[in-house]
Amino acid sequence: MPRTNELTLLPKLPLLTTESADEFDALCDAFEQEIKPRGIIEQMYVHDICSIVWEILRLRRCKVVIINSAFRSALANLLVQLRQPGQQDFEAWDPARKLAHAWFTDKEAKKQVSETLGRFDLDESAIEAEAVRKSSSELELLDRMLTSLESRRNKALGCVAEYRASLAHQLRESAERIIDGKGVLRLEDAASERSTAA
Amino acid sequence: MASERQIAANRRNARKSTGPRSGAGRKRASSNAYRHGLSLSITSTAAFAKQLDKLARKIAGDSEDAMVLERARAIAQAELDLARVRRAKVALIERASAFGEFDPPRSFTSVTRIIRFLNAFYPGRVALPKPLDSSATMPRQEPGRSAEAIRRVLPDLRKLDRYERRAAAQRERAVLDLCDRIKYGNSS
């Protein structure tokens, strides 16, 4: 559904070619329904929140893929470390790489890896741990960026509340001014002015 | 503590180090800190000036108060700055996804020289090595490709994050200023 609000004035968030514009619009709709922004400033904050959340999702996806893609070399590392006694590491690398490659598709290879890990009281979580260890520098950077984005998202949510409270305060003051009659011509004043003139 | 003589020498030397003097030198030095242009004001590119005015007008609403308009302009500017940083982030990832890296191989010129030199001794037997194709090391399928592109540009994305936070903070300050102006401007 095309977006037909004040967001048309706001710059659109550029998406990666692999990302879905419909999904982004659905995210924006969900936030708009939740926050119900009024006026361009609130729209701006909601747009900001959507952009930040979209980026958080992007980085979280990336985090998972980084760990997954480190699995093969992590498994090879692990297999070299768990090599047969007396076997040199340079002898162990080639079969370890082949076994790690086959582990993704071949049941036999999976069984063989499980047995090797089992000999040392390890299971498949050891592969994941090694994959995380291997990608730790990137994951740390990603985590920092995610923390920064999450704090900005929370701040933006706080800003909406703050702005709304400030607007409510202004409206209350304006209403009180009108009720108090400041700036409103009173009937008796007008009548007295007429009698003075006469 | 520095002696009188040392202080005098320092002052003399300081007078000599007053930066570039020629017009060309000053012009060049003025762009010393330029890296990607993200700290430049958005109004410095004419294409955005119109968009900025439109957005500022929308933020200011019906107000003709010059101060309100000025603050609305500050909000619009920060908003467009934010958008610019976000565009830069996506462009970086897309470029890394397409080419695998940003910088072309740097040693090309020197390798050519080495090969010319070797060719002088062994004519026709030395060939130029093919430059490494960084995109070949990228995963072919999604989401692996995008994730790898993000991984490769993470340090750059982190730098851009700083600009994004700054623009967001500027916008927040400008919104608070606008609220104050409307609040106190109305009551005065």
Interface residues (C-beta under 8 A of the other chain):
Chain A: E6 L9 L10 P11 L13 P14 L15 L16 T17 T18 I40 I41 M44 D48 S51 E55 R58 L59 R61 C62 V65 I66 S69 E138 L141 L142 R144 M145 S148 R152 K155 A156 C159 Y163 S166 L167 H169 Q170 E173 S174
Chain B: Q51 K54 L55 K58 I59 I75 E79 L80 L82 A83 R86 R87 K89 V90 A91 I93 E94 S97 P139 E142 P143 G144 R145 S146 A147 E148 I150 R151 L154 P155 L157 R158 D161 E164 R165 A168 R171 E172 V175 L178 C179 I182 K183 N186 S187
